[in-house]
Amino acid sequence: MNKLGFISFLVIFICHINLFAQPASPDYFKGVAELNKKNYNASVNSFNRSIQSDNIPDAYLYRGMAYYYLENYTKALEDFKNPKIDRLSEKELWMAKIYARLGDAETSVLYLKKYLNEKNRVDNKSIISDPAFDNIQSSGVWYQFWQQDELSGDEQFLDDVSFYFSRNDYNKALNILDEALIEFPERTEFYYLRGQAYSFLKENSQAIYNFNKAIESNFTNPEYFKSRAEAFFAKEDYVSAGKDYNQAIRLKPEVFEWYLDRAVVNMKLKNFSASQKDVQFYLGYFPDDITANKLAADINKARGAFSESLRYYNALLAKDQSNPEYFKSRGAIYLETKTYRQAVNDFSMALDLDPGDGETYFYKGLARLYLNETEGACSDWQKAQRLGNLEVIEYQLKYCR
């Protein structure tokens, strides 16, 4: 997760149980995907169909967001006021934004007061700087509200932690969180935030310990499991990481990025069928996503499906020939399939774009060796060695005199 602003992102997950009464339809997922892609009309249409077939309260919340971005505030309010929505803090903030857009400062502040009484919310600075409230910034109601608003002790801790996170000062944030937990030991978010701070400091065992404490108190928060999965992954405990991604996705299946994360975990575990399933699910909604297509290529390469991997790399290179990694990776497939001339060509293209990659010189030398171009291979290996690649030494001793 992005280090800056992740505390604001946390509000999306806190106190939210999303165990669907029935499986979500493709229309529900498409609605979320189109919302992510800012195709708001398409998102509304998909959620219209989803609401007809699914029993998922979040469909109203997400459709309300789409209407908001379409500036159809009447429809957005209808959805946010739907009693089926259980994510109260979120809809209160969205309604505060809508009334601010409409210039109704009193009603906006009314909903904002309700929102600020929630334990899990974004910090005050994020609200004040939100462009949604620009229309009422100069109103007396807005001014008086913030003059009267005082943070409670635990909220002040959260505000301070947010400040130091935004400056990447995680040690200072940890000091504040230690104090906060002495005074408010029941606040689960403090353990979670402490886990995040340790993760950013790459102290993953400490991070896991704190995520465990958070999960013990709140086992329905998907973000807790996702964050612990990242810490397990950093420790190369892929089995535990996979279990946590499973639980995070079970709790909130519409977070598409987590499917890619889980695919990487399963690739590490050599569970290629599961990896492929997750990537294909993602590509079904984001077919042009570069990261997902690259991952699909890598999964197919790892499982030995070289023709499929080549298909993905060919598509990637058809769109972007400025990335040396694409040429290098396709060259490695050609090397694996003994298509040595194409391998040399791709490695040469990669080196034109990134001449400082010693590993690519090593691979290019291998391809030239298999083409009986020993002198050229030795020349490439010499460049690889100069760039710090040590793999070449064995080959230089054997083939270069």
C-alpha positions as YAML, in Angstrom:
chain: A
units: angstrom
residues:
- id: 1
  name: MET
  ca: [0.00, 0.00, 0.00]
- id: 2
  name: ASN
  ca: [1.07, 3.54, -0.62]
- id: 3
  name: LYS
  ca: [2.69, 4.86, 2.54]
- id: 4
  name: LEU
  ca: [1.08, 8.29, 2.26]
- id: 5
  name: GLY
  ca: [-2.55, 8.47, 3.10]
- id: 6
  name: PHE
  ca: [-3.06, 4.83, 3.97]
- id: 7
  name: ILE
  ca: [-4.72, 5.82, 7.25]
- id: 8
  name: SER
  ca: [-7.44, 7.50, 5.22]
- id: 9
  name: PHE
  ca: [-7.74, 4.33, 3.17]
- id: 10
  name: LEU
  ca: [-8.20, 2.35, 6.37]
- id: 11
  name: VAL
  ca: [-11.67, 3.77, 6.90]
- id: 12
  name: ILE
  ca: [-12.94, 1.82, 3.91]
- id: 13
  name: PHE
  ca: [-12.33, -1.42, 5.73]
- id: 14
  name: ILE
  ca: [-12.90, -0.85, 9.44]
- id: 15
  name: CYS
  ca: [-16.04, -2.37, 10.97]
- id: 16
  name: HIS
  ca: [-17.05, -3.80, 7.64]
- id: 17
  name: ILE
  ca: [-18.16, -7.39, 7.23]
- id: 18
  name: ASN
  ca: [-18.63, -8.25, 3.60]
- id: 19
  name: LEU
  ca: [-19.47, -11.92, 3.77]
- id: 20
  name: PHE
  ca: [-21.98, -12.05, 0.96]
- id: 21
  name: ALA
  ca: [-25.25, -13.84, 1.55]
- id: 22
  name: GLN
  ca: [-24.84, -15.15, -1.98]
- id: 23
  name: PRO
  ca: [-21.96, -15.06, -4.46]
- id: 24
  name: ALA
  ca: [-21.53, -11.73, -6.18]
- id: 25
  name: SER
  ca: [-22.53, -11.69, -9.82]
- id: 26
  name: PRO
  ca: [-20.20, -10.63, -12.62]
- id: 27
  name: ASP
  ca: [-22.28, -7.44, -12.85]
- id: 28
  name: TYR
  ca: [-21.27, -6.52, -9.29]
- id: 29
  name: PHE
  ca: [-17.59, -7.00, -10.03]
- id: 30
  name: LYS
  ca: [-17.95, -5.16, -13.33]
- id: 31
  name: GLY
  ca: [-19.59, -2.26, -11.52]
- id: 32
  name: VAL
  ca: [-16.64, -1.97, -9.14]
- id: 33
  name: ALA
  ca: [-14.17, -2.34, -12.01]
- id: 34
  name: GLU
  ca: [-15.83, 0.38, -14.07]
- id: 35
  name: LEU
  ca: [-15.89, 2.62, -10.99]
- id: 36
  name: ASN
  ca: [-12.14, 2.06, -10.60]
- id: 37
  name: LYS
  ca: [-11.65, 2.91, -14.27]
- id: 38
  name: LYS
  ca: [-13.78, 6.06, -13.87]
- id: 39
  name: ASN
  ca: [-16.34, 4.78, -16.37]
- id: 40
  name: TYR
  ca: [-19.16, 5.98, -14.15]
- id: 41
  name: ASN
  ca: [-22.13, 5.47, -16.49]
- id: 42
  name: ALA
  ca: [-21.01, 1.91, -17.19]
- id: 43
  name: SER
  ca: [-20.58, 1.41, -13.45]
- id: 44
  name: VAL
  ca: [-24.14, 2.58, -12.75]
- id: 45
  name: ASN
  ca: [-25.54, 0.27, -15.44]
- id: 46
  name: SER
  ca: [-23.66, -2.71, -14.01]
- id: 47
  name: PHE
  ca: [-24.83, -1.99, -10.47]
- id: 48
  name: ASN
  ca: [-28.41, -1.60, -11.73]
- id: 49
  name: ARG
  ca: [-28.23, -5.18, -13.00]
- id: 50
  name: SER
  ca: [-26.41, -6.36, -9.88]
- id: 51
  name: ILE
  ca: [-29.05, -4.92, -7.56]
- id: 52
  name: GLN
  ca: [-31.70, -6.83, -9.47]
- id: 53
  name: SER
  ca: [-29.92, -10.16, -9.01]
- id: 54
  name: ASP
  ca: [-27.68, -9.87, -5.93]
- id: 55
  name: ASN
  ca: [-28.33, -9.30, -2.26]
- id: 56
  name: ILE
  ca: [-25.24, -7.17, -1.67]
- id: 57
  name: PRO
  ca: [-25.80, -3.90, 0.21]
- id: 58
  name: ASP
  ca: [-22.48, -2.48, -0.97]
- id: 59
  name: ALA
  ca: [-23.88, -2.26, -4.49]
- id: 60
  name: TYR
  ca: [-25.91, 0.75, -3.35]
- id: 61
  name: LEU
  ca: [-22.85, 2.36, -1.78]
- id: 62
  name: TYR
  ca: [-20.72, 1.91, -4.89]
- id: 63
  name: ARG
  ca: [-23.52, 3.02, -7.23]
- id: 64
  name: GLY
  ca: [-23.89, 6.10, -5.04]
- id: 65
  name: MET
  ca: [-20.20, 6.84, -5.55]
- id: 66
  name: ALA
  ca: [-20.63, 6.53, -9.32]
- id: 67
  name: TYR
  ca: [-23.60, 8.90, -9.25]
- id: 68
  name: TYR
  ca: [-21.56, 11.31, -7.12]
- id: 69
  name: TYR
  ca: [-18.77, 11.45, -9.70]
- id: 70
  name: LEU
  ca: [-21.41, 11.93, -12.41]
- id: 71
  name: GLU
  ca: [-22.63, 14.90, -10.32]
- id: 72
  name: ASN
  ca: [-26.06, 13.31, -10.11]
- id: 73
  name: TYR
  ca: [-26.35, 14.16, -6.44]
- id: 74
  name: THR
  ca: [-30.06, 13.37, -6.17]
- id: 75
  name: LYS
  ca: [-29.50, 9.78, -7.22]
- id: 76
  name: ALA
  ca: [-26.36, 9.53, -5.12]
- id: 77
  name: LEU
  ca: [-28.25, 10.63, -2.01]
- id: 78
  name: GLU
  ca: [-30.98, 8.07, -2.68]
- id: 79
  name: ASP
  ca: [-28.37, 5.33, -2.68]
- id: 80
  name: PHE
  ca: [-26.41, 6.57, 0.31]
- id: 81
  name: LYS
  ca: [-29.61, 6.85, 2.35]
- id: 82
  name: ASN
  ca: [-30.54, 3.25, 1.60]
- id: 83
  name: PRO
  ca: [-30.95, 1.52, 4.99]
- id: 84
  name: LYS
  ca: [-29.39, -1.68, 3.64]
- id: 85
  name: ILE
  ca: [-25.92, -0.08, 3.66]
- id: 86
  name: ASP
  ca: [-24.09, -1.12, 6.82]
- id: 87
  name: ARG
  ca: [-20.95, 0.95, 6.24]
- id: 88
  name: LEU
  ca: [-22.37, 3.93, 8.15]
- id: 89
  name: SER
  ca: [-19.23, 6.01, 8.48]
- id: 90
  name: GLU
  ca: [-18.57, 5.91, 4.76]
- id: 91
  name: LYS
  ca: [-22.04, 6.94, 3.67]
- id: 92
  name: GLU
  ca: [-22.09, 9.76, 6.24]
- id: 93
  name: LEU
  ca: [-18.89, 11.18, 4.77]
- id: 94
  name: TRP
  ca: [-20.20, 10.85, 1.21]
- id: 95
  name: MET
  ca: [-23.43, 12.65, 2.15]
- id: 96
  name: ALA
  ca: [-21.43, 15.41, 3.82]
- id: 97
  name: LYS
  ca: [-19.51, 15.80, 0.55]
- id: 98
  name: ILE
  ca: [-22.69, 15.94, -1.52]
- id: 99
  name: TYR
  ca: [-24.33, 18.63, 0.59]
- id: 100
  name: ALA
  ca: [-21.09, 20.61, 0.49]
- id: 101
  name: ARG
  ca: [-21.11, 20.36, -3.32]
- id: 102
  name: LEU
  ca: [-24.70, 21.63, -3.23]
- id: 103
  name: GLY
  ca: [-23.65, 24.56, -1.05]
- id: 104
  name: ASP
  ca: [-25.72, 23.40, 1.93]
- id: 105
  name: ALA
  ca: [-23.15, 23.99, 4.66]
- id: 106
  name: GLU
  ca: [-25.49, 23.27, 7.58]
- id: 107
  name: THR
  ca: [-26.53, 19.82, 6.36]
- id: 108
  name: SER
  ca: [-23.00, 19.00, 5.29]
- id: 109
  name: VAL
  ca: [-21.66, 19.82, 8.74]
- id: 110
  name: LEU
  ca: [-24.51, 17.84, 10.33]
- id: 111
  name: TYR
  ca: [-23.39, 14.66, 8.54]
- id: 112
  name: LEU
  ca: [-19.76, 15.51, 9.14]
- id: 113
  name: LYS
  ca: [-20.43, 15.66, 12.88]
- id: 114
  name: LYS
  ca: [-21.95, 12.19, 12.73]
- id: 115
  name: TYR
  ca: [-19.00, 10.96, 10.75]
- id: 116
  name: LEU
  ca: [-16.46, 12.43, 13.14]
- id: 117
  name: ASN
  ca: [-18.11, 10.64, 16.03]
- id: 118
  name: GLU
  ca: [-17.19, 7.33, 14.41]
- id: 119
  name: LYS
  ca: [-14.12, 5.70, 15.88]
- id: 120
  name: ASN
  ca: [-12.68, 4.84, 12.51]
- id: 121
  name: ARG
  ca: [-12.35, 7.80, 10.22]
- id: 122
  name: VAL
  ca: [-9.86, 9.82, 8.26]
- id: 123
  name: ASP
  ca: [-7.89, 12.49, 10.05]
- id: 124
  name: ASN
  ca: [-9.14, 16.08, 10.22]
- id: 125
  name: LYS
  ca: [-6.49, 17.42, 7.85]
- id: 126
  name: SER
  ca: [-7.68, 15.07, 5.09]
- id: 127
  name: ILE
  ca: [-11.24, 16.30, 5.47]
- id: 128
  name: ILE
  ca: [-10.34, 20.00, 5.54]
- id: 129
  name: SER
  ca: [-8.19, 19.66, 2.42]
- id: 130
  name: ASP
  ca: [-10.78, 17.60, 0.50]
- id: 131
  name: PRO
  ca: [-11.87, 19.61, -2.59]
- id: 132
  name: ALA
  ca: [-15.43, 18.38, -2.04]
- id: 133
  name: PHE
  ca: [-15.77, 20.91, 0.76]
- id: 134
  name: ASP
  ca: [-14.38, 23.89, -1.17]
- id: 135
  name: ASN
  ca: [-17.87, 25.36, -1.67]
- id: 136
  name: ILE
  ca: [-18.43, 25.81, 2.07]
- id: 137
  name: GLN
  ca: [-14.90, 26.59, 3.25]
- id: 138
  name: SER
  ca: [-15.72, 30.29, 3.62]
- id: 139
  name: SER
  ca: [-19.06, 29.79, 5.37]
- id: 140
  name: GLY
  ca: [-19.56, 30.72, 8.99]
- id: 141
  name: VAL
  ca: [-20.99, 27.27, 9.75]
- id: 142
  name: TRP
  ca: [-17.82, 25.60, 8.52]
- id: 143
  name: TYR
  ca: [-15.58, 27.98, 10.42]
- id: 144
  name: GLN
  ca: [-17.51, 27.63, 13.67]
- id: 145
  name: PHE
  ca: [-17.60, 23.86, 13.36]
- id: 146
  name: TRP
  ca: [-13.84, 23.54, 13.17]
- id: 147
  name: GLN
  ca: [-13.33, 26.15, 15.87]
- id: 148
  name: GLN
  ca: [-15.49, 24.11, 18.23]
- id: 149
  name: ASP
  ca: [-14.22, 20.69, 17.19]
- id: 150
  name: GLU
  ca: [-11.78, 19.20, 19.59]
- id: 151
  name: LEU
  ca: [-10.08, 15.90, 19.12]
- id: 152
  name: SER
  ca: [-10.48, 13.34, 21.86]
- id: 153
  name: GLY
  ca: [-7.31, 11.82, 23.23]
- id: 154
  name: ASP
  ca: [-7.31, 8.74, 21.01]
- id: 155
  name: GLU
  ca: [-8.20, 10.80, 17.92]
- id: 156
  name: GLN
  ca: [-5.32, 13.15, 18.66]
- id: 157
  name: PHE
  ca: [-3.00, 10.17, 18.70]
- id: 158
  name: LEU
  ca: [-4.33, 9.08, 15.31]
- id: 159
  name: ASP
  ca: [-3.88, 12.58, 13.93]
- id: 160
  name: ASP
  ca: [-0.28, 12.68, 15.17]
- id: 161
  name: VAL
  ca: [0.48, 9.23, 13.77]
- id: 162
  name: SER
  ca: [-0.94, 10.28, 10.40]
- id: 163
  name: PHE
  ca: [1.36, 13.31, 10.43]
- id: 164
  name: TYR
  ca: [4.51, 11.25, 11.01]
- id: 165
  name: PHE
  ca: [3.49, 8.56, 8.54]
- id: 166
  name: SER
  ca: [3.12, 11.25, 5.89]
- id: 167
  name: ARG
  ca: [6.76, 12.18, 6.57]
- id: 168
  name: ASN
  ca: [7.98, 8.58, 6.64]
- id: 169
  name: ASP
  ca: [9.08, 9.05, 10.25]
- id: 170
  name: TYR
  ca: [7.97, 5.62, 11.43]
- id: 171
  name: ASN
  ca: [10.09, 5.56, 14.57]
- id: 172
  name: LYS
  ca: [8.40, 8.71, 15.83]
- id: 173
  name: ALA
  ca: [5.03, 7.22, 14.89]
- id: 174
  name: LEU
  ca: [5.91, 4.10, 16.89]
- id: 175
  name: ASN
  ca: [6.74, 6.20, 19.94]
- id: 176
  name: ILE
  ca: [3.32, 7.83, 19.73]
- id: 177
  name: LEU
  ca: [1.57, 4.50, 19.21]
- id: 178
  name: ASP
  ca: [3.30, 3.04, 22.25]
- id: 179
  name: GLU
  ca: [1.94, 5.91, 24.32]
- id: 180
  name: ALA
  ca: [-1.49, 5.51, 22.73]
- id: 181
  name: LEU
  ca: [-1.72, 1.83, 23.62]
- id: 182
  name: ILE
  ca: [-0.88, 2.54, 27.24]
- id: 183
  name: GLU
  ca: [-3.77, 4.98, 27.42]
- id: 184
  name: PHE
  ca: [-6.15, 3.20, 25.01]
- id: 185
  name: PRO
  ca: [-5.25, -0.52, 25.01]
- id: 186
  name: GLU
  ca: [-8.62, -1.44, 23.51]
- id: 187
  name: ARG
  ca: [-8.10, 0.54, 20.29]
- id: 188
  name: THR
  ca: [-7.44, -2.13, 17.71]
- id: 189
  name: GLU
  ca: [-6.32, 0.38, 15.08]
- id: 190
  name: PHE
  ca: [-3.28, 1.27, 17.15]
- id: 191
  name: TYR
  ca: [-1.97, -2.28, 16.87]
- id: 192
  name: TYR
  ca: [-2.69, -2.25, 13.17]
- id: 193
  name: LEU
  ca: [-0.88, 1.05, 12.66]
- id: 194
  name: ARG
  ca: [2.04, -0.17, 14.72]
- id: 195
  name: GLY
  ca: [2.19, -3.22, 12.48]
- id: 196
  name: GLN
  ca: [2.24, -0.95, 9.44]
- id: 197
  name: ALA
  ca: [5.06, 1.14, 10.92]
- id: 198
  name: TYR
  ca: [7.15, -1.98, 11.56]
- id: 199
  name: SER
  ca: [6.40, -3.19, 8.02]
- id: 200
  name: PHE
  ca: [7.69, 0.05, 6.53]
- id: 201
  name: LEU
  ca: [10.81, -0.36, 8.70]
- id: 202
  name: LYS
  ca: [11.13, -3.95, 7.37]
- id: 203
  name: GLU
  ca: [10.86, -5.36, 10.89]
- id: 204
  name: ASN
  ca: [8.40, -7.99, 9.74]
- id: 205
  name: SER
  ca: [8.33, -10.20, 12.83]
- id: 206
  name: GLN
  ca: [7.29, -7.22, 14.93]
- id: 207
  name: ALA
  ca: [4.78, -6.28, 12.24]
- id: 208
  name: ILE
  ca: [3.21, -9.73, 12.32]
- id: 209
  name: TYR
  ca: [3.00, -9.67, 16.12]
- id: 210
  name: ASN
  ca: [1.03, -6.42, 16.00]
- id: 211
  name: PHE
  ca: [-1.20, -7.54, 13.15]
- id: 212
  name: ASN
  ca: [-1.95, -10.66, 15.20]
- id: 213
  name: LYS
  ca: [-3.08, -8.45, 18.08]
- id: 214
  name: ALA
  ca: [-5.29, -6.43, 15.76]
- id: 215
  name: ILE
  ca: [-6.84, -9.56, 14.23]
- id: 216
  name: GLU
  ca: [-7.50, -11.05, 17.66]
- id: 217
  name: SER
  ca: [-9.71, -8.05, 18.40]
- id: 218
  name: ASN
  ca: [-11.26, -7.70, 14.96]
- id: 219
  name: PHE
  ca: [-11.17, -10.72, 12.70]
- id: 220
  name: THR
  ca: [-13.62, -9.24, 10.17]
- id: 221
  name: ASN
  ca: [-11.32, -6.51, 8.87]
- id: 222
  name: PRO
  ca: [-9.90, -7.56, 5.49]
- id: 223
  name: GLU
  ca: [-7.16, -4.95, 5.54]
- id: 224
  name: TYR
  ca: [-5.66, -6.51, 8.66]
- id: 225
  name: PHE
  ca: [-5.30, -9.87, 6.91]
- id: 226
  name: LYS
  ca: [-3.95, -8.27, 3.75]
- id: 227
  name: SER
  ca: [-1.31, -6.33, 5.68]
- id: 228
  name: ARG
  ca: [-0.26, -9.41, 7.62]
- id: 229
  name: ALA
  ca: [-0.05, -11.31, 4.33]
- id: 230
  name: GLU
  ca: [2.44, -8.71, 3.06]
- id: 231
  name: ALA
  ca: [4.55, -9.16, 6.18]
- id: 232
  name: PHE
  ca: [4.49, -12.95, 5.81]
- id: 233
  name: PHE
  ca: [5.45, -12.56, 2.15]
- id: 234
  name: ALA
  ca: [8.41, -10.38, 3.10]
- id: 235
  name: LYS
  ca: [9.56, -13.17, 5.43]
- id: 236
  name: GLU
  ca: [9.11, -15.67, 2.56]
- id: 237
  name: ASP
  ca: [6.41, -17.51, 4.51]
- id: 238
  name: TYR
  ca: [4.28, -17.95, 1.42]
- id: 239
  name: VAL
  ca: [1.92, -20.51, 2.92]
- id: 240
  name: SER
  ca: [0.84, -18.12, 5.69]
- id: 241
  name: ALA
  ca: [0.69, -15.23, 3.22]
- id: 242
  name: GLY
  ca: [-1.61, -17.26, 0.98]
- id: 243
  name: LYS
  ca: [-3.96, -18.07, 3.85]
- id: 244
  name: ASP
  ca: [-4.23, -14.41, 4.79]
- id: 245
  name: TYR
  ca: [-4.90, -13.32, 1.22]
- id: 246
  name: ASN
  ca: [-7.62, -15.99, 1.05]
- id: 247
  name: GLN
  ca: [-9.28, -14.53, 4.13]
- id: 248
  name: ALA
  ca: [-8.92, -10.91, 2.96]
- id: 249
  name: ILE
  ca: [-10.53, -11.77, -0.37]
- id: 250
  name: ARG
  ca: [-13.24, -13.78, 1.33]
- id: 251
  name: LEU
  ca: [-14.13, -10.73, 3.40]
- id: 252
  name: LYS
  ca: [-13.89, -8.20, 0.57]
- id: 253
  name: PRO
  ca: [-13.82, -9.92, -2.82]
- id: 254
  name: GLU
  ca: [-14.12, -6.73, -4.90]
- id: 255
  name: VAL
  ca: [-10.58, -5.51, -4.19]
- id: 256
  name: PHE
  ca: [-9.11, -6.62, -7.49]
- id: 257
  name: GLU
  ca: [-5.47, -5.92, -6.66]
- id: 258
  name: TRP
  ca: [-5.49, -8.62, -4.00]
- id: 259
  name: TYR
  ca: [-6.08, -11.29, -6.65]
- id: 260
  name: LEU
  ca: [-2.79, -10.30, -8.28]
- id: 261
  name: ASP
  ca: [-1.05, -10.36, -4.90]
- id: 262
  name: ARG
  ca: [-2.39, -13.84, -4.23]
- id: 263
  name: ALA
  ca: [-1.35, -14.94, -7.70]
- id: 264
  name: VAL
  ca: [2.25, -13.96, -6.92]
- id: 265
  name: VAL
  ca: [2.10, -15.93, -3.66]
- id: 266
  name: ASN
  ca: [0.79, -19.02, -5.42]
- id: 267
  name: MET
  ca: [3.44, -18.67, -8.10]
- id: 268
  name: LYS
  ca: [6.06, -18.76, -5.34]
- id: 269
  name: LEU
  ca: [4.37, -21.93, -4.07]
- id: 270
  name: LYS
  ca: [4.36, -23.33, -7.63]
- id: 271
  name: ASN
  ca: [0.59, -23.52, -7.50]
- id: 272
  name: PHE
  ca: [0.33, -22.29, -11.05]
- id: 273
  name: SER
  ca: [-3.30, -23.23, -11.67]
- id: 274
  name: ALA
  ca: [-4.41, -21.04, -8.75]
- id: 275
  name: SER
  ca: [-2.14, -18.23, -9.95]
- id: 276
  name: GLN
  ca: [-3.60, -18.40, -13.43]
- id: 277
  name: LYS
  ca: [-7.15, -18.41, -12.11]
- id: 278
  name: ASP
  ca: [-6.59, -15.21, -10.13]
- id: 279
  name: VAL
  ca: [-4.82, -13.40, -12.96]
- id: 280
  name: GLN
  ca: [-7.46, -14.39, -15.50]
- id: 281
  name: PHE
  ca: [-10.19, -13.20, -13.14]
- id: 282
  name: TYR
  ca: [-8.44, -9.84, -12.91]
- id: 283
  name: LEU
  ca: [-7.83, -9.61, -16.66]
- id: 284
  name: GLY
  ca: [-11.51, -10.33, -17.25]
- id: 285
  name: TYR
  ca: [-12.22, -6.85, -15.89]
- id: 286
  name: PHE
  ca: [-8.94, -5.06, -16.69]
- id: 287
  name: PRO
  ca: [-7.73, -6.69, -19.93]
- id: 288
  name: ASP
  ca: [-5.24, -3.93, -20.75]
- id: 289
  name: ASP
  ca: [-3.59, -3.79, -17.34]
- id: 290
  name: ILE
  ca: [0.18, -3.96, -17.86]
- id: 291
  name: THR
  ca: [1.00, -5.43, -14.45]
- id: 292
  name: ALA
  ca: [-1.53, -8.25, -14.84]
- id: 293
  name: ASN
  ca: [-0.41, -9.11, -18.36]
- id: 294
  name: LYS
  ca: [3.23, -9.15, -17.24]
- id: 295
  name: LEU
  ca: [2.30, -11.43, -14.35]
- id: 296
  name: ALA
  ca: [0.38, -13.73, -16.69]
- id: 297
  name: ALA
  ca: [3.47, -13.96, -18.89]
- id: 298
  name: ASP
  ca: [5.68, -14.76, -15.90]
- id: 299
  name: ILE
  ca: [3.31, -17.42, -14.57]
- id: 300
  name: ASN
  ca: [3.19, -19.16, -17.93]
- id: 301
  name: LYS
  ca: [6.96, -19.00, -18.19]
- id: 302
  name: ALA
  ca: [7.37, -20.47, -14.69]
- id: 303
  name: ARG
  ca: [5.05, -23.38, -15.48]
- id: 304
  name: GLY
  ca: [6.81, -24.07, -18.78]
- id: 305
  name: ALA
  ca: [4.03, -22.82, -21.06]
- id: 306
  name: PHE
  ca: [6.45, -20.84, -23.19]
- id: 307
  name: SER
  ca: [4.19, -20.26, -26.18]
- id: 308
  name: GLU
  ca: [1.56, -18.71, -23.91]
- id: 309
  name: SER
  ca: [4.18, -16.61, -22.19]
- id: 310
  name: LEU
  ca: [5.45, -15.40, -25.56]
- id: 311
  name: ARG
  ca: [1.93, -14.43, -26.55]
- id: 312
  name: TYR
  ca: [1.68, -12.12, -23.56]
- id: 313
  name: TYR
  ca: [5.14, -10.61, -24.09]
- id: 314
  name: ASN
  ca: [4.43, -10.05, -27.77]
- id: 315
  name: ALA
  ca: [1.29, -8.16, -26.79]
- id: 316
  name: LEU
  ca: [3.16, -6.11, -24.20]
- id: 317
  name: LEU
  ca: [5.86, -5.19, -26.68]
- id: 318
  name: ALA
  ca: [3.30, -4.29, -29.32]
- id: 319
  name: LYS
  ca: [2.11, -1.57, -26.92]
- id: 320
  name: ASP
  ca: [5.40, -0.53, -25.36]
- id: 321
  name: GLN
  ca: [8.92, -1.05, -26.72]
- id: 322
  name: SER
  ca: [10.56, 1.27, -24.22]
- id: 323
  name: ASN
  ca: [10.72, -1.25, -21.37]
- id: 324
  name: PRO
  ca: [13.96, -3.27, -21.40]
- id: 325
  name: GLU
  ca: [12.47, -5.84, -19.01]
- id: 326
  name: TYR
  ca: [10.00, -6.98, -21.68]
- id: 327
  name: PHE
  ca: [12.78, -7.65, -24.19]
- id: 328
  name: LYS
  ca: [14.93, -9.31, -21.54]
- id: 329
  name: SER
  ca: [12.11, -11.58, -20.38]
- id: 330
  name: ARG
  ca: [11.11, -12.55, -23.92]
- id: 331
  name: GLY
  ca: [14.75, -13.16, -24.71]
- id: 332
  name: ALA
  ca: [14.97, -15.51, -21.73]
- id: 333
  name: ILE
  ca: [12.05, -17.50, -23.14]
- id: 334
  name: TYR
  ca: [13.74, -17.72, -26.53]
- id: 335
  name: LEU
  ca: [16.90, -18.87, -24.75]
- id: 336
  name: GLU
  ca: [14.91, -21.52, -22.88]
- id: 337
  name: THR
  ca: [13.29, -22.74, -26.10]
- id: 338
  name: LYS
  ca: [16.65, -22.78, -27.93]
- id: 339
  name: THR
  ca: [15.57, -20.05, -30.33]
- id: 340
  name: TYR
  ca: [18.96, -18.45, -29.94]
- id: 341
  name: ARG
  ca: [19.00, -15.87, -32.73]
- id: 342
  name: GLN
  ca: [15.75, -14.30, -31.50]
- id: 343
  name: ALA
  ca: [17.17, -14.40, -27.98]
- id: 344
  name: VAL
  ca: [20.26, -12.46, -29.07]
- id: 345
  name: ASN
  ca: [18.08, -9.91, -30.82]
- id: 346
  name: ASP
  ca: [15.91, -9.36, -27.77]
- id: 347
  name: PHE
  ca: [18.85, -9.16, -25.36]
- id: 348
  name: SER
  ca: [20.47, -6.63, -27.71]
- id: 349
  name: MET
  ca: [17.30, -4.53, -27.67]
- id: 350
  name: ALA
  ca: [17.17, -4.71, -23.87]
- id: 351
  name: LEU
  ca: [20.80, -3.57, -23.65]
- id: 352
  name: ASP
  ca: [20.16, -0.67, -26.01]
- id: 353
  name: LEU
  ca: [17.58, 0.51, -23.47]
- id: 354
  name: ASP
  ca: [19.54, -0.46, -20.35]
- id: 355
  name: PRO
  ca: [23.25, -0.90, -21.06]
- id: 356
  name: GLY
  ca: [24.07, -1.27, -17.37]
- id: 357
  name: ASP
  ca: [22.38, -4.64, -16.88]
- id: 358
  name: GLY
  ca: [25.12, -7.21, -16.40]
- id: 359
  name: GLU
  ca: [22.70, -10.12, -16.23]
- id: 360
  name: THR
  ca: [21.40, -9.36, -19.72]
- id: 361
  name: TYR
  ca: [24.98, -9.42, -21.06]
- id: 362
  name: PHE
  ca: [25.41, -12.81, -19.38]
- id: 363
  name: TYR
  ca: [22.27, -14.21, -21.02]
- id: 364
  name: LYS
  ca: [23.18, -12.74, -24.38]
- id: 365
  name: GLY
  ca: [26.58, -14.39, -24.09]
- id: 366
  name: LEU
  ca: [24.92, -17.74, -23.46]
- id: 367
  name: ALA
  ca: [22.76, -17.39, -26.55]
- id: 368
  name: ARG
  ca: [25.81, -16.48, -28.65]
- id: 369
  name: LEU
  ca: [27.73, -19.45, -27.25]
- id: 370
  name: TYR
  ca: [24.97, -21.80, -28.39]
- id: 371
  name: LEU
  ca: [25.17, -20.15, -31.82]
- id: 372
  name: ASN
  ca: [28.89, -21.03, -31.85]
- id: 373
  name: GLU
  ca: [29.80, -17.35, -31.60]
- id: 374
  name: THR
  ca: [32.30, -17.94, -28.81]
- id: 375
  name: GLU
  ca: [34.28, -14.77, -29.35]
- id: 376
  name: GLY
  ca: [31.12, -12.67, -29.17]
- id: 377
  name: ALA
  ca: [29.98, -14.59, -26.08]
- id: 378
  name: CYS
  ca: [33.27, -13.90, -24.31]
- id: 379
  name: SER
  ca: [32.99, -10.23, -25.18]
- id: 380
  name: ASP
  ca: [29.51, -10.08, -23.64]
- id: 381
  name: TRP
  ca: [30.65, -11.96, -20.54]
- id: 382
  name: GLN
  ca: [33.55, -9.56, -20.10]
- id: 383
  name: LYS
  ca: [31.06, -6.67, -20.06]
- id: 384
  name: ALA
  ca: [28.85, -8.60, -17.63]
- id: 385
  name: GLN
  ca: [31.78, -9.10, -15.27]
- id: 386
  name: ARG
  ca: [32.65, -5.41, -15.39]
- id: 387
  name: LEU
  ca: [29.08, -4.70, -14.35]
- id: 388
  name: GLY
  ca: [29.40, -6.98, -11.34]
- id: 389
  name: ASN
  ca: [27.88, -10.22, -12.61]
- id: 390
  name: LEU
  ca: [29.69, -13.17, -11.04]
- id: 391
  name: GLU
  ca: [27.86, -15.96, -12.89]
- id: 392
  name: VAL
  ca: [30.05, -15.35, -15.93]
- id: 393
  name: ILE
  ca: [33.31, -16.39, -14.26]
- id: 394
  name: GLU
  ca: [32.67, -20.12, -14.63]
- id: 395
  name: TYR
  ca: [31.89, -19.69, -18.31]
- id: 396
  name: GLN
  ca: [34.85, -17.42, -18.92]
- id: 397
  name: LEU
  ca: [37.21, -20.00, -17.41]
- id: 398
  name: LYS
  ca: [35.69, -22.75, -19.52]
- id: 399
  name: TYR
  ca: [35.23, -21.05, -22.90]
- id: 400
  name: CYS
  ca: [37.37, -17.90, -23.00]
- id: 401
  name: ARG
  ca: [41.15, -18.22, -23.30]
...
